[in-house]
Amino acid sequence: MQQQVQNIEFNASLNPLKQVEVTTNVHKFGGSSLANAACILRVVEIIKDNAKLNDFIVVSANGKTTDQLFELLESADNDQLFATQLKQLKDDQAALINELLDNNQAAQLLQQLTADIEFINTESANSFKQSRNDVLAFGELWSAKLLAAVLSQNVCKANAIDARKVLILDSGNNFQLNEQLSKTNITAEKLANQLNIFTGFIASDEQGNTQTLGRNGSDYSATIAAHLLNAQNVTLWTDVNGVYSADPRIVNTARKLFRLENSVAKELGRLGNPVLHANTLNPLTTHNIHLNVASSFAPQDSGTEIGAFGEIAKSEISVTHNNELIKIDSTEFDVKTLEQINTRFQPIYQCQNNTCIVISQQFADLALHYLQAQNITFSTLKVSLIAVVGYQVANRGEIKARFKRALKHTDIAQFVGSSNGHSLLAFFEHESSVELINKVHSQVTKDSRNIGLVIAGLGNIGKRFLEMLPQQLNRLPALENVHLVGLATSKKALINTDGIEVNQALELFQQDSLAYDNQLLLEWLSQHPYDELVLVDITPSEQFSNLYQAFFEQGIHVISANKCAGSSSTKAYNQLLNTQQLTGSQWLVNTTVGAGLPVNYAINDLLNSGDEINEVAGIFSGTLSWLFSNFDGSLAFSQLLQNALEQGFTEPDPRDDLSGLDVQRKLLILARLAGFELELTDIECQNLVPNSLIGLSTDEFLAQANLLDEYFADKLHEAKQQNGCLRYVARFSKTDSGYKAKVGLEILANDHAFANLTPCDNIFLLTTNWYQDNPLIIQGPGAGRDVTAGGLHSDLVNLCRELAVKTKEVEIKGIN
């Protein structure tokens, strides 16, 4: 034994002593997922992490085993070739067994393998006339027995089930499933307190003959089993991590479709999608069973979920193509013949005048044989298809127009909408070129990226942001695919992956929000099914800002009015920047300083253009701007402060403004944006609250606020003597030895640029290499619901414009 699973810990959900949950999930593993020993060990880990004892595991044959069996059937008349291929088949299976199992376990399977190989050898003498399907069944049988043995040896008891004892097909009714009998059988064969490993691809008819469900039939087996067991979910573990908007092997801009509506997925399968197959979804239609497509090579990746979803999932558009189609023309088709053709050969298209059908080449031989047996005269032609697929896409005028524009100047043979309305079909009398497929995909999916929007903080600014959102979504093309999917306060959250109606967002939050903690929020957001997720943080919470690291690790973009992360320790700040850049997340902080004023944009633009920032100065607090612009001695400072509080110009506790901490944080954010590395404590900060008032409650402070009056009266008198005014100023400047930074009260000349402000205005002065003698000044409202909410919307629009042209490189192992 060369390799074995080492140090596997029992998953509590797999422990036979644990109570088994009532619900059942089905996990299907394709041939590429079970191709070799390393793949099988990976599957074992996936089962440990994702399955429980009540679940059902469906397997394909290992790797290329089914192909090898088909080759054996074809070479039965060539003794030498047959012997070589049979030996190779046996050696491959024996190598897997010996590599994965200890001697005792291996001996039993090797004995059975020898008997099976001898059966194949014996049947070859008769050219497999009666045993063709029996031979093809060995691939799945060997795979199921091997996986069951590996699980039994290393994880928990496992039971291999031969699907021929379960799935019974009615040979008198076009081999339809005998559902009642199959349901009785699966209940009888499924063992309690064990993992049940079920063979895909194979079944039996009522006479006991082995039948197969067609190539890629294991997916179909999995959904049949889910239907019979009334399972909750089916996961198809394959070699790709989902369904894409086009075949990613030829369209490198294809994007993963995280969620697909059932009927759309079924249409994709009907038309020949390489991941979804025609019959796979049929058994799920009578139950509310979700289908997931995930990668066994990257099990941590979010795959594609298929189910009954709302409008966001229904807006998805994809392009599929098929170059292996046959068009059959005949004027002799009658109703009965067409019924038989539709039942047995699954045509992709039938002409309205009933004179032609288009079928996949896999059914061609059978269909032509049937028509010949009916003495029907017909002609055939190889054709290809490019199809645009989406929910009722045939009735979506703009998509239809784009598709037609992309096909302009092509020699298209026919353009039709499917009868179910979920696809637009373009047929050609030659193979569809890669260039044309890419052109169609680019034209019809150019604005189909779905961006989920989560808003944290529903105070004054958060509510105003929500009030502005409906109009913004309706009038700005950049926000066309933005969907409000989450709202959160400090205690409650509402997350709805089908979208939250923006015009009723606050009412829905009041009705449906749930209590949460940070870990639960992260779990919710980690499961998001969107191309991009944007979180707008309008909270003042340092605790919430501590989640940014986790957000960036998940690739979530953050728009922040919250100053805490941007003014955190240098180590924490740099870690955020590094994670953000590593994952491609965006972090927009333009409203952390100056509300909607473009000071951050100006600094970034100057630096990106090659300039250097030498000085940043100004008045950064709208509250302190209002106070000192209105403080002329006619009212005591404490009275003026009370007026500001009553008008909503200050924080509920005015000491939060008077402490200077807010200004200190803003200066730190700008200095860091300017390229300097410093801590908050490196900025000298004058606290305007005397020590005697710091430790009081808010009410006690307000009752004793008159203790501020003497100090500020003296400072005002001093300013007037100098023919000046009082202003609370932030200053950062580069020096020969580094920099100096402070925020505090200053006396400024009455003609100073900072002196003549409209109350509440902010002003920013930037001195750079290019703006030395005449500094750049930005002035305007630095606080307020409208300007701050507007600044956040500005960030959202700019971010969405950038995301619209973002492409992710598709990494795939292959497609079954």
C-alpha positions in Angstrom: 0.0 0.0 0.0 1.7 3.2 -1.2 -0.6 5.9 0.0 -3.3 6.1 2.6 -5.4 8.8 4.2 -3.4 9.9 7.3 -4.7 11.4 10.6 -8.3 11.8 9.5 -10.4 13.3 12.3 -14.0 12.2 12.5 -16.4 14.9 11.5 -19.0 15.0 14.3 -21.8 14.9 11.7 -20.4 11.6 10.4 -20.1 10.0 13.8 -22.6 7.0 13.8 -23.3 7.8 17.5 -24.7 11.2 16.6 -28.4 11.6 15.8 -28.9 11.8 12.1 -30.8 14.8 10.7 -34.1 14.1 8.9 -33.2 16.1 5.7 -31.2 14.4 3.0 -28.7 16.0 0.6 -27.3 14.2 -2.5 -23.6 14.7 -3.5 -22.5 13.5 -7.0 -18.9 13.1 -7.9 -17.9 13.0 -11.6 -15.3 10.8 -13.2 -12.6 13.6 -13.2 -13.3 14.1 -9.5 -12.4 10.4 -8.9 -9.7 10.1 -11.6 -6.8 9.0 -9.4 -5.9 8.3 -5.8 -5.2 12.0 -5.0 -8.6 13.0 -6.4 -10.3 10.3 -4.4 -8.6 11.4 -1.2 -9.8 15.0 -2.0 -13.3 13.6 -2.4 -13.0 11.9 1.0 -12.2 15.3 2.6 -15.1 17.0 0.7 -17.4 14.3 2.1 -16.1 14.8 5.6 -16.6 18.6 5.4 -19.9 18.7 3.6 -21.9 15.5 4.2 -23.7 13.8 7.0 -24.7 10.2 7.5 -28.2 10.7 6.1 -26.8 12.0 2.8 -26.5 10.1 -0.4 -23.3 9.9 -2.5 -23.6 9.2 -6.3 -20.5 8.4 -8.3 -19.4 8.1 -11.9 -16.7 5.7 -13.0 -13.1 6.6 -12.1 -11.4 8.9 -14.7 -11.6 7.4 -18.2 -12.8 4.0 -17.2 -16.1 4.3 -19.2 -14.1 5.3 -22.3 -11.9 2.2 -21.7 -14.9 0.0 -21.5 -16.3 1.5 -24.7 -13.0 0.8 -26.4 -13.2 -2.8 -25.3 -16.6 -3.2 -26.8 -15.3 -1.9 -30.1 -12.2 -4.0 -30.2 -13.9 -7.4 -29.4 -13.0 -8.8 -32.8 -9.3 -7.9 -32.5 -7.9 -10.4 -30.0 -4.5 -8.8 -29.6 -5.8 -5.3 -29.1 -8.6 -6.5 -26.9 -6.2 -8.4 -24.6 -3.9 -5.3 -24.3 -6.8 -3.0 -23.5 -8.3 -5.5 -21.0 -5.0 -5.8 -19.2 -4.5 -2.1 -19.0 -8.1 -1.7 -17.6 -7.3 -4.3 -14.9 -4.0 -2.8 -14.0 -5.4 0.7 -13.7 -8.2 -0.5 -11.3 -5.8 -2.7 -9.3 -3.4 0.2 -8.9 -6.1 2.4 -7.4 -7.2 -0.3 -5.0 -3.6 -1.0 -3.8 -2.8 2.7 -3.4 -5.8 3.5 -1.3 -6.6 0.5 0.8 -4.7 -1.7 3.4 -4.0 -5.3 2.5 -7.2 -6.8 4.0 -9.5 -4.3 2.4 -7.7 -4.4 -0.9 -7.7 -8.2 -1.2 -11.5 -8.4 -1.2 -11.8 -5.8 -4.0 -9.0 -7.3 -6.0 -10.7 -10.7 -5.9 -13.9 -9.2 -7.2 -12.0 -7.3 -9.9 -10.5 -10.5 -11.2 -13.9 -12.1 -11.4 -15.3 -9.1 -13.3 -12.4 -9.0 -15.7 -12.9 -12.7 -16.4 -16.6 -12.1 -17.1 -15.7 -9.4 -19.6 -13.1 -11.7 -21.3 -15.7 -14.5 -21.5 -18.4 -12.3 -23.0 -16.0 -11.0 -25.7 -16.3 -14.3 -27.4 -19.9 -13.4 -28.3 -19.0 -9.9 -29.2 -21.0 -8.6 -26.1 -24.3 -9.1 -28.0 -26.3 -9.5 -24.8 -24.0 -8.1 -22.2 -23.0 -4.7 -23.6 -24.6 -2.7 -20.9 -23.5 -5.1 -18.2 -19.9 -4.5 -19.2 -20.4 -0.7 -19.2 -21.8 -0.9 -15.7 -18.5 -2.1 -14.2 -17.0 1.4 -14.2 -19.6 2.7 -11.7 -19.7 -0.5 -9.7 -15.9 -0.4 -9.2 -15.9 3.3 -8.4 -18.7 2.9 -5.8 -17.1 -0.1 -4.1 -13.7 1.6 -3.9 -15.0 4.8 -2.4 -17.1 2.9 0.1 -14.1 0.9 1.1 -11.9 4.0 1.5 -14.6 5.7 3.6 -15.1 2.7 5.7 -11.4 2.4 6.4 -10.8 6.0 7.2 -14.0 7.9 8.1 -17.2 5.9 8.8 -19.1 2.9 7.6 -20.1 3.1 4.0 -22.5 1.0 1.9 -22.1 0.6 -1.9 -25.4 0.4 -3.7 -25.8 -1.0 -7.2 -28.4 1.3 -8.8 -29.7 -1.6 -10.9 -31.4 -2.9 -7.8 -33.1 0.5 -7.3 -33.8 2.3 -10.6 -36.4 0.4 -12.6 -37.2 1.5 -16.1 -40.5 0.7 -17.8 -39.4 -1.0 -21.1 -43.0 -0.7 -22.4 -43.1 3.0 -21.9 -40.0 4.5 -23.6 -37.9 3.4 -20.6 -39.5 5.9 -18.3 -38.7 5.5 -14.6 -41.1 3.3 -12.6 -41.2 5.8 -9.8 -43.2 3.9 -7.2 -41.1 0.7 -7.5 -37.8 2.7 -7.5 -38.9 4.6 -4.4 -39.6 1.3 -2.6 -36.3 -0.1 -3.7 -34.1 2.9 -2.6 -35.7 2.8 0.8 -34.9 -0.9 1.1 -31.3 -0.6 -0.1 -30.3 2.5 1.8 -28.7 1.5 5.2 -29.1 3.7 8.3 -26.1 5.0 10.2 -23.8 4.6 7.1 -22.9 6.7 4.1 -24.6 5.2 1.1 -22.6 5.2 -2.1 -24.8 4.9 -5.2 -23.7 4.1 -8.8 -24.6 6.6 -11.4 -25.3 6.0 -15.1 -26.9 2.5 -14.7 -30.4 1.2 -14.1 -32.5 -2.0 -14.9 -35.6 -2.6 -16.9 -38.5 -4.6 -15.5 -37.0 -7.8 -17.0 -33.8 -7.3 -15.0 -31.7 -6.2 -18.0 -29.0 -3.6 -17.4 -29.8 -0.3 -19.0 -27.7 2.9 -19.1 -28.9 6.5 -18.8 -26.6 7.8 -21.5 -23.3 9.5 -21.4 -23.1 12.0 -18.5 -26.0 10.0 -17.0 -24.6 10.1 -13.5 -25.9 13.7 -13.0 -29.3 12.3 -14.0 -28.9 9.5 -11.5 -28.2 12.0 -8.8 -31.3 14.1 -9.5 -33.5 11.0 -9.8 -32.2 9.8 -6.4 -32.9 13.3 -4.9 -36.4 13.1 -6.2 -37.0 9.6 -4.8 -35.6 10.6 -1.4 -37.3 14.0 -1.4 -33.8 15.5 -0.8 -33.2 19.2 0.0 -30.1 19.8 -2.2 -28.1 18.1 -4.9 -24.5 19.1 -5.4 -22.8 18.0 -8.6 -19.0 18.0 -7.7 -17.2 18.2 -11.0 -14.1 19.7 -12.5 -15.4 23.2 -13.0 -16.6 25.5 -10.3 -20.0 26.4 -11.7 -22.0 27.3 -14.8 -20.6 30.1 -16.9 -22.2 32.7 -19.2 -20.4 30.9 -22.0 -18.0 28.1 -22.5 -14.9 29.5 -20.7 -12.6 27.4 -22.8 -13.3 29.6 -25.8 -14.8 32.8 -24.2 -12.2 34.2 -21.8 -14.6 36.9 -20.6 -17.2 34.4 -19.5 -18.4 35.0 -16.0 -19.7 32.5 -13.5 -23.4 32.5 -13.0 -23.8 32.1 -9.3 -27.5 31.5 -9.4 -29.8 30.2 -12.1 -33.5 30.0 -12.2 -34.7 26.4 -12.7 -36.3 26.9 -16.1 -33.3 28.7 -17.5 -30.9 26.0 -16.3 -33.1 23.4 -17.9 -33.1 25.3 -21.2 -29.3 25.5 -21.0 -29.1 21.7 -20.5 -31.6 21.1 -23.4 -29.4 23.2 -25.8 -26.2 21.4 -25.0 -24.5 23.2 -22.1 -21.2 21.3 -21.3 -21.9 21.3 -17.6 -25.7 20.9 -17.4 -27.3 18.0 -19.3 -30.7 17.7 -20.8 -32.3 15.3 -18.3 -30.6 16.4 -15.1 -33.2 18.9 -14.0 -36.3 17.0 -14.9 -36.6 15.0 -11.6 -36.3 18.2 -9.6 -39.3 20.0 -11.0 -41.9 18.3 -8.7 -40.0 19.2 -5.5 -38.4 22.3 -4.2 -34.9 20.8 -4.6 -31.9 23.1 -5.2 -29.1 22.0 -7.5 -25.5 23.2 -6.9 -22.6 22.8 -9.3 -19.3 23.0 -7.5 -15.6 22.0 -8.1 -14.1 19.1 -6.3 -10.7 20.6 -7.3 -11.6 23.9 -5.5 -14.3 23.0 -2.9 -13.8 26.3 -1.1 -15.1 28.2 -4.2 -18.7 29.2 -4.5 -20.3 27.3 -7.3 -23.6 27.8 -9.2 -26.9 27.3 -7.4 -30.0 26.3 -9.4 -33.5 26.8 -7.9 -36.5 28.9 -7.6 -35.1 32.5 -7.3 -36.3 36.0 -7.7 -35.7 38.8 -10.2 -32.0 39.1 -9.8 -31.3 35.5 -10.8 -33.9 35.8 -13.6 -32.0 38.7 -15.1 -29.0 36.5 -15.9 -28.0 36.1 -19.6 -25.8 33.4 -21.0 -24.6 32.3 -24.5 -24.3 28.6 -25.4 -23.3 27.0 -28.7 -23.5 23.6 -30.3 -21.6 22.5 -33.4 -22.8 18.9 -33.3 -26.4 19.2 -34.6 -28.3 17.5 -37.4 -31.3 19.1 -39.2 -33.7 16.5 -40.5 -36.2 17.7 -43.2 -39.3 15.8 -44.3 -42.7 16.6 -45.6 -44.0 13.3 -44.3 -43.9 14.0 -40.6 -47.2 13.4 -38.9 -48.4 14.1 -35.3 -47.6 10.6 -34.1 -44.1 10.5 -35.6 -43.3 13.9 -34.1 -44.6 12.8 -30.7 -42.3 9.8 -30.8 -39.3 12.0 -31.9 -39.9 14.5 -29.1 -40.1 11.7 -26.5 -37.2 9.6 -27.7 -34.7 12.0 -29.3 -35.1 15.3 -27.5 -35.1 17.7 -30.5 -33.6 21.1 -29.9 -36.0 22.7 -32.4 -39.0 21.8 -34.4 -40.2 24.0 -37.3 -43.5 25.7 -37.0 -44.8 24.0 -40.1 -43.7 20.6 -38.7 -41.4 19.8 -41.7 -38.1 19.8 -39.9 -36.4 19.0 -36.6 -32.9 19.7 -35.2 -31.4 17.1 -32.9 -28.1 16.5 -31.2 -25.7 14.1 -33.0 -25.7 11.7 -30.1 -29.3 10.9 -31.1 -28.8 11.0 -34.9 -28.2 7.3 -35.5 -31.2 6.2 -33.4 -33.4 8.9 -35.0 -32.5 8.0 -38.6 -32.9 4.3 -37.9 -36.4 5.1 -36.5 -37.4 7.2 -39.5 -36.2 4.5 -41.9 -38.2 1.9 -40.1 -41.3 4.1 -40.5 -40.6 4.4 -44.3 -40.3 8.2 -44.0 -38.4 10.0 -46.7 -36.1 12.6 -45.3 -32.9 14.6 -45.9 -30.2 15.6 -43.4 -27.9 18.6 -43.0 -25.2 19.3 -40.4 -26.0 22.6 -38.6 -24.7 24.6 -35.7 -26.4 26.8 -33.1 -25.6 29.9 -31.1 -28.3 30.6 -28.5 -28.9 33.4 -26.0 -30.5 31.9 -22.9 -32.2 33.8 -20.1 -35.6 34.0 -18.3 -38.2 34.9 -21.0 -35.3 36.3 -23.0 -37.3 35.9 -26.3 -39.6 38.7 -24.9 -36.9 41.1 -23.9 -36.6 43.4 -26.8 -33.2 45.0 -26.1 -31.5 41.6 -25.7 -33.1 40.4 -28.9 -31.9 43.5 -30.7 -28.4 43.1 -29.4 -28.3 39.5 -30.6 -29.4 40.4 -34.1 -26.9 43.3 -34.3 -24.1 40.8 -33.3 -25.3 38.5 -36.1 -25.3 41.2 -38.7 -23.4 40.3 -41.9 -23.4 36.6 -41.0 -24.9 33.9 -43.2 -27.5 32.9 -40.6 -29.9 30.2 -41.7 -32.6 30.8 -39.2 -33.4 33.0 -36.2 -36.2 32.0 -33.8 -37.3 32.2 -30.2 -37.9 28.9 -28.4 -41.4 27.9 -27.6 -40.8 28.3 -23.9 -39.5 31.8 -24.4 -36.2 31.2 -22.5 -33.9 31.2 -25.5 -33.2 32.9 -28.8 -31.8 30.5 -31.4 -29.6 31.3 -34.4 -28.8 28.3 -36.7 -26.0 28.1 -39.3 -25.3 25.6 -42.0 -21.6 25.4 -40.9 -19.8 25.4 -37.6 -20.1 28.5 -35.4 -16.8 30.3 -35.2 -15.1 31.1 -32.0 -14.9 34.8 -33.1 -18.7 35.0 -33.6 -19.4 33.2 -30.3 -17.2 35.8 -28.5 -18.8 38.6 -30.4 -22.3 37.5 -29.4 -21.3 37.0 -25.8 -19.7 40.5 -25.6 -22.8 42.2 -27.2 -25.6 40.5 -25.2 -24.0 40.1 -21.8 -22.1 43.5 -21.6 -24.2 44.8 -18.7 -25.3 41.6 -17.0 -22.9 41.7 -14.0 -24.9 41.6 -10.8 -23.6 43.8 -8.0 -25.0 43.3 -4.5 -25.3 46.4 -2.2 -25.3 46.2 1.6 -25.8 49.3 3.7 -24.5 49.3 7.3 -25.8 52.2 9.4 -29.4 53.5 9.2 -29.0 56.8 11.0 -29.7 60.2 9.5 -27.2 59.8 6.7 -28.0 56.1 6.1 -31.7 57.0 5.7 -30.9 59.8 3.3 -28.7 57.5 1.3 -31.6 55.1 1.0 -34.0 57.9 0.1 -31.7 58.9 -2.8 -31.1 55.3 -4.0 -34.3 54.6 -6.1 -33.7 57.7 -8.3 -30.0 57.0 -8.6 -30.7 53.4 -9.7 -33.2 54.6 -12.3 -31.3 57.3 -13.9 -27.6 56.2 -13.9 -26.6 53.5 -16.3 -23.6 52.6 -14.1 -26.0 51.4 -11.4 -28.1 49.4 -13.8 -27.1 46.1 -12.2 -26.9 47.2 -8.6 -29.3 45.4 -6.3 -29.9 46.3 -2.6 -29.5 43.0 -0.8 -28.6 43.9 2.8 -29.3 46.4 5.6 -27.7 46.4 9.0 -27.7 48.4 12.2 -25.6 47.7 15.3 -28.0 45.0 16.4 -30.2 43.8 13.5 -29.7 42.9 9.9 -31.8 42.0 6.8 -30.0 40.0 4.1 -32.1 39.0 1.1 -30.2 37.4 -1.8 -33.3 37.9 -4.1 -33.1 41.6 -3.4 -34.8 44.2 -1.2 -37.3 46.5 -2.7 -35.6 49.9 -2.5 -38.8 51.9 -2.1 -39.8 49.9 0.9 -36.4 49.1 2.4 -36.9 50.7 5.8 -40.3 49.1 6.2 -39.0 45.7 5.2 -36.1 46.1 7.6 -38.5 46.9 10.5 -40.6 43.8 9.6 -38.0 41.2 8.7 -34.6 42.0 10.2 -33.0 39.6 12.6 -30.6 39.9 15.4 -27.0 39.1 14.4 -23.4 39.2 15.6 -20.4 39.9 13.5 -19.6 36.2 12.8 -23.1 35.6 11.6 -22.9 38.6 9.3 -19.7 37.4 7.8 -21.2 34.0 7.2 -24.2 35.5 5.4 -22.0 37.7 3.3 -19.6 34.9 2.5 -22.4 33.1 0.7 -23.4 36.0 -1.5 -24.3 34.9 -5.1 -23.2 38.1 -6.9 -20.4 39.0 -9.3 -19.4 41.7 -6.8 -20.6 42.7 -3.3 -20.3 46.4 -2.2 -20.7 47.3 1.5 -21.4 50.9 2.4 -20.3 51.6 6.0 -22.2 54.6 7.4 -21.6 53.7 11.0 -19.3 55.5 13.4 -18.4 52.1 14.9 -14.8 51.0 15.5 -16.0 47.5 16.2 -17.7 47.4 12.7 -14.6 48.7 11.1 -12.6 45.8 12.5 -14.5 43.6 10.0 -12.9 45.3 7.0 -10.0 42.7 7.1 -12.5 39.9 6.7 -14.5 41.8 4.1 -11.4 42.3 2.0 -10.3 38.7 2.4 -13.7 37.7 0.9 -13.2 40.1 -2.0 -16.0 42.5 -0.7 -15.6 46.1 -1.7 -16.1 48.8 1.0 -17.3 52.4 0.7 -16.7 54.0 4.0 -17.8 57.1 5.8 -16.5 55.5 9.0 -13.1 57.0 9.9 -12.0 54.3 12.3 -10.2 52.0 9.9 -8.5 54.8 8.0 -7.1 56.1 11.3 -6.3 52.8 12.9 -2.7 51.8 13.8 -0.1 51.8 11.1 0.2 48.0 11.3 -3.6 47.5 11.0 -3.9 50.1 8.2 -1.1 48.6 6.1 -2.5 45.1 6.6 -5.9 46.3 5.3 -4.2 47.9 2.2 -2.2 44.8 1.5 -5.2 42.5 1.8 -7.3 44.8 -0.3 -4.7 44.9 -3.1 -4.1 41.1 -2.9 -7.8 40.3 -3.3 -8.7 43.1 -5.8 -11.2 44.6 -3.3 -11.7 48.4 -3.6 -11.8 50.7 -0.6 -13.3 54.1 -1.2 -13.0 56.6 1.7 -13.9 59.9 0.1 -16.6 60.8 2.6 -14.4 60.2 5.7 -13.0 63.7 5.3 -15.0 66.6 3.9 -18.3 64.8 3.3 -18.8 65.2 -0.5 -15.9 67.5 -1.1 -13.3 66.0 -3.5 -10.2 66.4 -1.4 -9.4 62.7 -1.5 -9.8 62.7 -5.2 -7.5 65.7 -5.6 -4.7 64.1 -3.5 -4.9 60.8 -5.4 -5.0 62.6 -8.7 -1.9 64.7 -7.9 0.1 61.7 -6.6 -0.9 59.6 -9.6 0.1 62.4 -11.9 3.6 62.6 -10.4 3.2 65.5 -8.0 4.2 65.5 -4.3 2.2 66.8 -1.3 4.2 69.1 1.0 1.4 70.5 3.2 -2.2 69.7 4.1 -4.0 72.3 6.2 -7.5 73.5 6.8 -10.7 73.4 8.9 -12.0 69.9 8.8 -14.9 70.0 11.3 -18.3 71.3 10.2 -19.3 71.6 13.9 -16.2 73.6 14.9 -16.5 75.7 11.7 -20.0 76.7 12.7 -19.1 77.4 16.4 -16.2 79.7 15.7 -17.7 81.4 12.7 -20.6 82.4 15.0 -18.6 83.1 18.1 -18.4 86.9 18.3 -19.0 87.5 22.0 -22.7 88.4 21.8 -23.5 85.0 23.3 -21.4 83.1 25.9 -19.7 80.1 24.3 -21.8 77.6 26.3 -25.0 79.2 25.0 -23.7 79.0 21.5 -22.8 75.4 22.0 -26.4 74.7 23.3 -27.8 76.3 20.2 -25.6 74.2 18.0 -26.7 71.0 19.8 -30.4 71.9 19.5 -30.0 72.5 15.7 -28.2 69.2 15.2 -24.8 70.7 14.4 -23.0 68.7 17.0 -22.8 65.1 18.1 -25.3 64.1 20.9 -22.3 64.7 23.2 -20.6 67.9 22.0 -17.4 66.8 23.7 -16.9 64.4 20.8 -16.5 67.5 18.6 -14.6 69.7 21.1 -12.1 67.0 21.9 -10.5 67.4 18.4 -10.3 63.6 17.9 -12.5 63.8 14.8 -10.2 66.4 13.2 -7.1 64.5 14.3 -8.4 61.4 12.6 -9.2 63.2 9.4 -5.8 64.8 9.3 -4.2 61.3 9.7 -6.4 59.9 6.9 -5.3 62.7 4.5 -1.6 62.4 5.6 -1.7 58.7 4.8 -3.4 59.3 1.5 -0.6 61.8 0.8 1.9 59.0 1.2 3.2 59.5 4.8 3.3 56.8 7.4 2.3 58.0 10.9 0.2 57.1 13.9 -2.7 59.0 15.4 -0.5 59.8 18.4 2.0 61.5 16.1 -0.5 64.3 15.6 -0.6 66.8 18.4 -4.2 67.4 19.4 -5.6 70.2 21.5 -8.7 69.1 23.5 -11.0 72.0 24.1 -12.7 70.3 27.0 -11.0 71.0 30.3 -10.1 68.0 32.5 -12.8 68.8 35.0 -15.5 68.2 32.4 -14.1 65.1 30.7 -15.3 62.4 33.1 -18.9 63.6 33.5 -22.0 62.2 31.9 -23.4 64.1 28.9 -26.2 65.7 31.0 -23.7 66.7 33.8 -21.4 68.2 31.1 -24.1 70.2 29.6 -25.2 71.4 33.1 -21.7 72.7 33.7 -20.8 73.9 30.2 -20.6 77.5 31.5 -17.2 76.5 32.8 -16.0 76.8 29.2 -17.1 80.5 28.9 -14.1 82.2 30.6 -11.5 80.4 28.6 -13.2 81.1 25.3 -14.0 84.7 26.2 -10.3 85.3 26.9 -9.3 83.7 23.6 -11.8 85.8 21.7 -10.5 89.0 23.4 -7.0 88.0 22.5 -8.0 87.4 18.8 -9.8 90.8 18.6 -6.8 92.6 20.0 -4.8 91.1 17.1 -7.5 92.0 14.6 -8.1 88.3 14.0 -10.5 85.5 14.7 -10.5 82.1 16.3 -10.5 78.9 14.2 -9.8 75.2 15.0 -7.2 74.3 12.4 -5.5 71.1 11.3 -1.9 71.3 9.9 0.4 68.7 8.4 3.7 69.7 6.7 6.7 67.9 5.4 10.0 69.0 7.1 13.7 68.2 6.5 13.6 65.7 9.3 10.2 64.2 8.4 6.9 66.0 9.2 5.0 67.9 11.8 1.3 67.6 12.5 -1.1 69.2 14.9 -4.7 70.2 15.3 -5.8 73.0 17.6 -7.3 76.4 18.2 -5.5 79.3 16.3 -5.8 83.0 16.0 -5.9 83.9 12.3 -5.9 87.2 10.5 -9.4 88.3 9.4 -8.2 88.2 5.8 -6.9 84.6 6.0 -8.3 82.0 3.7 -9.6 80.1 6.6 -11.3 83.1 8.3 -14.1 83.9 5.9 -16.1 80.6 5.7 -19.8 80.1 5.6 -20.7 78.5 8.9 -20.3 74.6 8.7 -18.0 74.9 5.7 -14.8 72.9 5.5 -11.7 74.2 3.7 -8.6 72.3 2.6 -5.3 73.8 1.5 -2.9 71.6 -0.4 0.7 72.8 -1.0 2.5 70.6 -3.6 5.5 70.9 -5.9 3.1 72.1 -8.6 1.0 74.3 -6.2 3.7 76.0 -4.1 3.3 79.7 -4.5 -0.5 79.5 -4.9 -1.8 76.5 -2.9 -4.8 74.5 -4.1 -7.9 75.3 -2.0 -11.0 73.2 -1.9 -14.0 74.7 0.1 -17.6 73.8 0.7 -20.1 72.1 3.0 -18.2 69.6 5.1 -21.1 68.1 6.9 -24.9 67.4 6.4 -27.2 64.6 5.4 -27.4 65.5 1.7 -23.8 66.2 0.9 -22.5 63.2 2.9 -25.1 60.8 1.3 -24.3 62.4 -2.0 -20.6 61.8 -1.5 -21.3 58.1 -0.8 -23.4 57.9 -3.9 -20.6 59.4 -5.9 -18.2 56.7 -4.6 -20.8 54.0 -5.5 -21.1 55.3 -9.1 -17.4 55.5 -9.6 -16.8 52.0 -8.1 -19.5 50.5 -10.3 -18.0 52.1 -13.4 -14.7 50.5 -12.5 -16.3 47.1 -11.8 -18.2 47.2 -15.1 -14.9 46.7 -17.0 -13.4 44.3 -14.5 -12.8 40.8 -15.8 -11.7 37.8 -13.8 -9.5 35.2 -15.3 -11.3 31.9 -15.5 -9.4 29.0 -14.1 -10.9 25.6 -15.0 -9.5 22.0 -14.8 -11.6 21.0 -17.8 -15.2 20.2 -18.6 -16.7 16.7 -18.4 
